[in-house]
Amino acid sequence: MKDSWKKKFAIIWIGQFISLISTSAVNFAVVIWLSLKTGSAEVLAYSAMASLLPQAIIGPIAGVFIDRWDRKKTMIFADAFVAICTLFMSISFYMGYESLILIYVILALRSVGSAFHMPAMQAAIPMLAPESELLRIAGINQTIQSASSIAGPALGALAISWFSIGNVLLLDIIGAIVAIVALLFVVIPNPQLAEKSKTSFNQVWQDIRLGFHEILRNKGLSWLFLYSIIATFCIMPVAVMFPLLTLNHFGGGKFEMSLIEIVWGVGMLIGGGILGLWKPSTSKVVLINCMHIILGATLAFSGWISASAFVTFVGLTTLGGLAASIYQASFMTVLQEQIRPDMMGRVFSMYFSFAIIPSVIGLLSTGFVADTIGVNLTFIILGLLIVLVGILSFFTPALMGLNRKKELSENVHSADNN
């Protein structure tokens, strides 16, 4: 076990790294294309909604099947489906059919593939590695994602400058093929199910209820979900408006937009590297709360500083990326530690759905809010709300006791075995 899991993750990480770089490049190229073509906050918001809403709607159902199906095959077919959708969009652009509606539809279909791939990947991790290494693995995953966030925007900006948007989309297809090939060389065990469930509406609904009950039975986990959903509700509109803040407030262009994406990735790389190389003794819940406060503060200050303080904006964005990386790794590790293996697909899918649906509501008002109160004030208000979430988390006993309950349960289990 000590040797095999490292080899498996090395193969998976190589495939994921190539895939994430290509996806990051394509995503940023599309953002640049939309920003320069329309200059509209609403268009950026609608594209984000198209990428999120289908995943949120089918997420709980997808989670049921992720727990039933072979998780390796699920990831492979999901990657293949996303690649086919991207290829169709590339062909359409190549033929001269550049339509916003087409972009929204393809982004929505790609979201369906993500609804299966991301939860399956997170659910597979505890089946591959010992629990004591989960936080370190999450840190390395964040490092890989961060490296792709650094290289991706630079590659995307370069690609969109040299090639048409249709040709740039081909990068994502190449990345998906590499990720699929890497998975073919890895054996991923699946959890032992109590019995073979029937694929009927009643049974699927029952499985969804079981996954929901898995969350509700743990009060600390329920509070963690709630606070994370509130924070995500605030983060998503701000994330969509980052290019507009760079363009409109700081007077930037393609270079400045790319730089902001890159330094966010640098911050995430540092955060992931910290967790990958060093196991913090601090409670993961405390880390999550502190990162909420730091991230919210960086967003609020980004909206508050003057237009001449672009260098400060770069520094704040770097710090925000670091906080987001440590938060995400800690949050995923808590879920992987707290949830039974045969329930992880459902729980991760439900989390993504519960977090996305309120975010879509926030995105619906992005254009109106940005035009009414301004992008800067939006950053300040939503950033302060995220800070408030982090502060309230420290005063929630059930949440603060989440790790202590886990440690107590392990000690009792160890004593019983002895």
C-alpha positions in Angstrom: 0.0 0.0 0.0 2.8 2.4 0.9 4.5 2.1 -2.5 1.5 1.3 -4.8 -0.6 4.4 -4.0 2.3 6.7 -4.8 2.9 5.2 -8.2 -0.9 5.4 -9.0 -1.1 9.0 -8.0 2.1 9.9 -10.0 0.4 8.5 -13.2 -2.9 10.2 -12.4 -1.2 13.5 -11.6 0.7 13.5 -14.9 -2.5 13.1 -16.9 -4.4 15.6 -14.8 -1.6 18.2 -15.0 -1.7 18.2 -18.8 -5.5 18.1 -18.9 -5.8 21.0 -16.4 -3.3 23.2 -18.2 -5.1 22.8 -21.5 -8.5 23.4 -19.9 -7.2 26.5 -18.0 -5.8 27.8 -21.3 -9.0 27.3 -23.2 -11.2 28.7 -20.4 -9.1 31.8 -20.2 -9.0 32.2 -23.9 -12.8 32.1 -24.0 -13.0 34.7 -21.2 -10.7 37.0 -23.1 -12.7 36.4 -26.3 -16.0 37.1 -24.5 -14.6 40.2 -22.7 -13.2 41.8 -25.8 -16.1 40.9 -28.0 -18.9 42.0 -25.7 -17.4 43.8 -22.6 -20.5 42.8 -20.8 -20.7 41.5 -17.2 -24.0 39.8 -18.0 -22.4 37.7 -20.8 -19.6 36.6 -18.5 -22.2 35.8 -15.8 -24.4 33.8 -18.2 -21.4 31.8 -19.5 -20.5 31.0 -15.9 -24.1 30.0 -15.2 -24.1 27.7 -18.2 -21.0 26.0 -16.9 -22.5 25.5 -13.4 -26.3 25.1 -13.5 -26.5 21.7 -15.3 -24.0 20.3 -12.9 -26.0 21.6 -9.9 -29.3 20.2 -11.2 -28.1 16.6 -12.0 -25.4 16.5 -9.3 -27.4 14.5 -6.7 -28.5 12.0 -9.3 -25.0 11.7 -10.7 -23.7 11.0 -7.2 -26.0 8.0 -6.9 -24.6 6.4 -10.0 -21.0 7.4 -9.2 -21.4 5.3 -6.0 -22.7 2.4 -8.1 -20.5 2.5 -11.1 -16.8 1.8 -11.6 -15.2 5.2 -10.7 -12.3 4.9 -13.1 -14.7 4.2 -16.1 -16.9 7.1 -14.9 -14.0 9.5 -15.1 -12.9 8.2 -18.5 -16.3 8.5 -20.1 -16.9 11.9 -18.5 -13.6 13.2 -20.0 -14.5 11.7 -23.4 -17.9 13.3 -23.4 -16.4 16.8 -22.5 -13.8 16.4 -25.3 -16.5 15.5 -27.9 -18.6 18.6 -26.9 -15.5 20.8 -27.2 -14.7 19.3 -30.6 -18.2 20.1 -31.8 -17.8 23.7 -30.7 -14.4 24.0 -32.3 -15.8 22.7 -35.6 -18.6 25.2 -35.4 -16.2 28.1 -34.9 -13.9 26.8 -37.6 -16.9 27.0 -40.0 -17.5 30.6 -39.0 -20.5 30.1 -36.7 -19.6 32.2 -33.7 -22.7 32.4 -31.5 -23.1 33.2 -27.8 -26.0 30.7 -27.7 -23.8 28.0 -29.0 -21.2 28.8 -26.4 -23.8 28.6 -23.6 -25.1 25.2 -24.9 -21.7 23.6 -25.2 -20.6 25.0 -21.8 -23.8 23.4 -20.4 -23.1 20.1 -21.9 -19.5 20.2 -20.6 -21.0 20.9 -17.2 -22.9 17.6 -17.4 -19.6 15.8 -17.9 -18.1 17.6 -14.9 -21.0 16.6 -12.8 -19.7 13.0 -13.0 -16.0 13.6 -13.3 -15.2 15.8 -10.3 -17.1 13.9 -7.6 -15.8 10.6 -9.0 -12.3 11.8 -8.7 -12.7 13.1 -5.2 -14.5 9.9 -4.1 -11.7 7.8 -5.6 -8.9 9.4 -3.7 -9.6 7.8 -0.3 -9.7 4.4 -2.0 -6.2 4.9 -3.3 -4.3 6.3 -0.3 -4.1 6.0 3.5 -6.2 8.5 5.4 -3.1 10.0 7.1 -2.0 11.3 3.7 -5.2 12.8 2.5 -4.4 16.4 3.4 -1.0 16.1 1.8 -2.5 14.6 -1.4 -5.1 17.4 -1.4 -2.2 19.9 -1.1 -0.4 18.3 -4.1 -3.7 18.3 -6.1 -4.0 22.1 -5.3 -0.3 22.5 -6.4 -1.1 20.8 -9.7 -4.2 22.9 -10.2 -2.2 26.0 -9.3 0.6 25.3 -11.7 -2.0 24.9 -14.4 -3.6 28.2 -13.3 -0.2 29.9 -13.8 0.7 28.3 -17.2 -2.9 28.0 -18.5 -3.7 31.8 -18.8 -0.4 32.6 -20.3 -0.8 29.8 -22.8 -4.4 30.9 -23.4 -3.5 34.5 -24.0 -0.7 33.5 -26.3 -3.0 31.1 -28.2 -5.9 33.5 -28.6 -3.4 36.1 -30.0 -2.0 33.6 -32.6 -5.0 31.4 -33.5 -8.7 31.7 -33.8 -10.9 30.7 -30.9 -11.9 27.5 -32.8 -8.3 26.3 -33.0 -7.6 27.2 -29.4 -10.4 24.9 -28.3 -8.5 21.9 -29.7 -6.0 22.2 -26.8 -8.7 21.0 -24.4 -9.3 17.9 -26.5 -5.6 17.0 -26.5 -5.6 17.4 -22.7 -8.6 15.1 -22.3 -7.0 12.4 -24.4 -3.8 12.5 -22.2 -5.9 12.3 -19.0 -7.8 9.3 -20.4 -4.7 7.5 -21.4 -3.2 8.0 -17.9 -6.2 6.5 -16.2 -6.0 3.4 -18.4 -2.7 2.5 -16.6 -4.2 2.8 -13.1 -6.4 0.4 -11.1 -8.8 2.2 -8.9 -10.7 0.1 -6.3 -14.4 0.7 -5.7 -16.1 0.5 -2.3 -17.8 -2.7 -1.3 -21.6 -2.1 -1.7 -24.0 -3.9 0.7 -26.2 -5.0 -2.1 -26.8 -4.4 -5.8 -29.3 -1.6 -6.1 -32.0 -1.5 -8.7 -32.0 1.4 -11.2 -35.6 2.6 -10.5 -36.8 6.1 -9.7 -37.8 5.1 -6.2 -34.4 3.5 -5.5 -32.5 6.4 -6.9 -34.6 8.8 -4.8 -33.9 6.6 -1.8 -30.2 6.7 -2.4 -30.3 10.5 -2.7 -32.1 10.6 0.7 -29.4 8.4 2.2 -26.7 10.7 1.0 -28.5 13.7 2.3 -29.0 12.0 5.7 -25.2 11.2 5.7 -24.7 15.0 5.9 -27.5 15.9 8.3 -26.5 13.2 10.9 -23.3 15.1 11.5 -24.1 18.6 12.8 -20.6 19.9 12.4 -20.5 18.8 8.8 -23.9 20.4 8.2 -22.6 23.7 9.5 -19.5 23.3 7.3 -21.7 22.8 4.3 -23.8 25.8 5.1 -21.0 28.3 5.6 -19.2 27.0 2.5 -22.4 27.5 0.4 -22.8 31.1 1.7 -19.1 31.9 1.0 -19.4 30.4 -2.5 -22.6 32.4 -3.1 -20.4 35.5 -2.5 -17.3 34.3 -4.3 -18.8 33.3 -7.7 -20.1 36.8 -8.8 -16.8 38.3 -7.7 -14.8 35.7 -9.6 -16.8 36.4 -12.8 -16.1 40.2 -12.4 -12.3 39.9 -12.0 -11.6 40.6 -15.7 -13.9 43.6 -15.6 -12.2 45.0 -12.5 -8.9 44.7 -14.2 -10.2 46.2 -17.5 -12.5 49.0 -16.2 -11.1 50.0 -12.8 -7.3 49.5 -13.3 -7.4 50.2 -17.0 -5.6 46.9 -17.9 -5.6 44.9 -21.1 -4.8 41.3 -22.1 -1.4 41.4 -20.3 -2.9 42.6 -17.0 -5.8 40.1 -17.3 -3.3 37.3 -17.8 -1.1 38.6 -15.0 -4.0 38.5 -12.5 -4.9 35.0 -13.4 -1.2 34.0 -13.2 -0.6 35.5 -9.7 -3.8 33.9 -8.4 -2.3 30.6 -9.6 1.0 31.5 -8.0 -0.8 32.0 -4.7 -2.6 28.7 -5.0 0.7 27.0 -5.9 2.3 28.3 -2.7 -0.7 27.2 -0.6 -0.8 23.7 -2.2 3.0 23.4 -1.8 2.8 24.3 1.9 0.3 21.5 2.5 2.1 19.1 0.2 5.4 19.5 2.0 4.3 20.2 5.6 1.5 18.6 7.6 0.1 21.4 9.8 -0.8 20.6 13.3 -3.6 23.2 13.3 -7.2 21.8 13.0 -8.4 21.7 9.4 -11.6 23.5 10.6 -9.5 26.3 12.0 -7.6 26.5 8.7 -10.9 26.7 6.8 -12.2 29.5 9.0 -9.0 31.5 8.8 -8.8 31.2 5.0 -12.4 32.5 4.7 -11.3 35.6 6.6 -8.1 36.1 4.6 -9.8 35.5 1.2 -12.7 37.8 2.0 -10.3 40.6 3.2 -8.3 40.4 -0.1 -11.4 40.7 -2.2 -12.7 43.7 -0.1 -9.4 45.5 -0.3 -9.2 44.8 -4.0 -12.4 46.8 -4.5 -11.4 49.5 -2.1 -7.9 50.5 -3.4 -7.4 53.2 -6.0 -7.0 52.7 -9.7 -3.3 53.5 -9.5 -2.6 50.7 -7.0 -2.5 47.8 -9.6 0.6 46.4 -8.0 -1.3 46.2 -4.7 -4.1 44.4 -6.5 -1.6 41.9 -7.8 -0.3 41.2 -4.2 -3.9 40.9 -2.8 -4.8 38.5 -5.6 -1.7 36.3 -4.9 -2.7 36.2 -1.2 -6.3 35.4 -2.1 -5.1 32.5 -4.3 -3.0 31.1 -1.4 -6.0 31.3 1.0 -8.3 29.6 -1.6 -5.9 26.8 -2.1 -5.5 26.0 1.6 -9.2 26.3 2.1 -10.1 24.0 -0.7 -7.6 21.3 0.3 -8.7 21.4 3.9 -12.4 21.3 3.1 -12.1 18.3 0.7 -9.9 16.4 3.3 -12.5 16.9 6.0 -15.2 15.4 3.7 -13.0 12.5 2.8 -12.3 11.8 6.5 -15.9 12.2 7.7 -17.9 10.3 4.9 -18.1 6.6 4.4 -16.5 5.4 1.1 -19.8 4.1 -0.3 -21.4 7.5 0.2 -18.7 9.8 -1.1 -20.0 10.1 -4.6 -23.4 11.2 -3.4 -22.0 13.6 -0.8 -19.5 15.3 -3.1 -22.1 15.6 -5.8 -24.6 17.1 -3.3 -22.0 19.6 -2.0 -21.2 20.8 -5.6 -24.9 21.1 -6.2 -25.7 22.9 -2.9 -22.8 25.3 -3.5 -23.6 26.0 -7.1 -27.4 26.6 -7.0 -27.1 29.7 -4.6 -24.1 30.8 -6.7 -26.3 30.8 -9.8 -28.7 33.1 -8.0 -25.9 35.4 -7.3 -24.7 35.3 -10.9 -28.1 36.2 -12.2 -27.8 39.5 -10.5 -24.1 40.1 -11.4 -24.8 42.3 -14.4 -27.5 44.3 -12.6 -25.4 44.8 -9.5 -22.2 45.7 -11.4 -24.1 48.3 -13.4 -26.0 49.6 -10.4 -23.5 49.9 -7.6 -20.3 49.3 -9.5 -17.8 46.4 -9.7 -15.6 48.0 -6.9 -18.4 48.2 -4.3 -19.5 44.7 -5.2 -16.0 43.4 -4.3 -16.1 45.2 -1.0 -19.6 44.1 0.1 -19.2 40.4 -0.9 -15.6 40.3 0.5 -16.8 41.5 3.9 -19.6 38.9 3.9 -17.0 36.2 3.4 -15.0 37.6 6.3 -18.2 37.5 8.4 -18.6 33.8 7.5 -15.1 33.0 8.7 -15.7 34.8 12.0 -19.1 33.2 12.6 -17.6 29.8 12.0 -15.3 30.2 15.1 -18.4 30.7 17.2 -20.2 27.6 16.0 -19.5 24.8 18.6 -20.6 21.9 16.4 -18.3 23.0 13.6 -15.3 23.7 15.9 -15.7 20.2 17.4 -15.7 18.4 14.1 -12.1 17.3 14.2 -12.2 16.6 17.9 -15.1 14.2 17.3 -13.2 12.5 14.6 -10.1 12.0 16.8 -12.3 10.8 19.7 -14.0 8.2 17.4 -10.6 7.0 16.2 -9.3 6.6 19.8 -12.4 4.7 20.9 -12.1 2.4 17.8 -8.4 1.8 18.6 -9.2 1.0 22.2 -11.9 -1.5 21.2 -9.5 -3.2 18.9 -6.9 -3.5 21.7 
